[in-house]
Amino acid sequence: MSFRQGSNVIWVVNNWQVHNPENLKQLIRQLNKVKFSHNHSNNAVILNLKLKIYMMEWIPPIVFILAGLLAGIIGEKVIFKKLEIFITNRRIAGSKIIFHSLHRMTFIWFVICGFFWAILSAPLKPDIAIVLQKILTIALLYSVTLVLARLTAGFVNLFIRRAEGVPTSLISNLAKITVLVLGTLIILQTVGVQITPIITTLGIGGIAVGLALQDTLANLFSGFYLIISKQVRTGDYVKLDAGHEGYVIDISWRNTTIKEISNNVVIVPNSKLSSAIFTNYHLPAKEITLTMDVGVSYDSDLEQVEKVTVEVAKEVMQEIAPELKDNEPYIRFHTFNDFSIDFTLYMRVSEYFDQRIGKHLFVKKLHKRYQQAGIQIPFPVREVYMQNNLDIERN
């Protein structure tokens, strides 16, 4: 079909099957060749027809985009939430990690699919369509890489938590970075970028970076040493030679974070901690022995003193460390002091910090029981003998 100047466009359009895609493309090409004439009715029809044709061409892409957005919202807000509740209630191992990794990714994937089909159906030039498809491919691969990085870090933390108790951010971050780097290289290779020169450049540049970041690398490897040697673990109670003490809450790639009892945070570089002298009160075990020095009057029945003191210690242990009931407390007399017979109580508690509450309860209960049993804790007493002047002269 072809248009001639002055031809009856209305008749041509009405007798042409514009619903056929091939005919529609031919019609567009022919309309673009037609020049406006003095026939105003033909000119109006041409403009109106061009507008309708462009709308017909762009309606499917818009529908695909809106469908992708709608499917993403439904999938994320409805289906994903119900599936998360269903699996979480069954306490499947690692289910929280999986759902955390997929959070908001289902929406992104549906939207990417919608844009992909929109590009295929849109009247775009081939070179533009190829560029847009590559962008969508990069976005899809990056989102998958991000999910894999989250899964890897999550399951590494789960494994460490089951093996040792509390994970550190250093190992999980290293696992996540490794997956992200590999995913980036795969993305570059997929879009046609040669990664061999990049790897070579990174290898050469790594030497210069290593020289410039000696302190950072020293802290990084010191952190690995602390974790692998298990000298310090997250959750341990440590006391540094500088006097700081508290719980280790994290070992990162640069420093170790210690939270003091006063709720302050002490930041210690890993290289400093690995070479410092410190006491780990959770090694070889968290349970420690609480010691208390007590003195009783010389008039006291020591058998009764021992019996009452051990009973009080058992009550305290039952209250603060019932899991250690097999560890019997005991006392040992050791000194005839100026005013008292002294002994030391030995009692096990669950961890270092429990010493404070243990001593608090023991002092209160022991004071009350000693009063009930008539056992005296003596005051310091000095006897002073005065000689009169006559005795001094005689001497």
Secondary structure, DSSP 8 states (H G I E B T S, - for coil): ----TT--HHHHHHTS-TTSHHHHHHHHHHHHH----S-HHHHHHHHHHHHHHHHHHHHHHHHHHHHHHHHHHHIIIIIHHHHHHHHHHTT-TTHHHHHHHTTTHHHHHHHHHHHHHHHHHS---HHHHHHHHHHHHHHHHHHHHHHHHHHHHHHHHHHHHHHHSS--HHHHHHHHHHHHHHHHHHHHHHTT---HHHHHHHHHHHHHHHHHTHHHHHHHHHHHHHHHHTSS-TT-EEEETTS-EEEEEEE-SSEEEEE-TTS-EEEEEHHHHHHS-EEETTSS-S-EEEEEEEEE-TTS-HHHHHHHHHHHHHHHHHHH-GGGTTS--EEEEEEE-SS-EEEEEEEEESSTTHHHHHHHHHHHHHHHHHHHHT--------------HHHHHH-
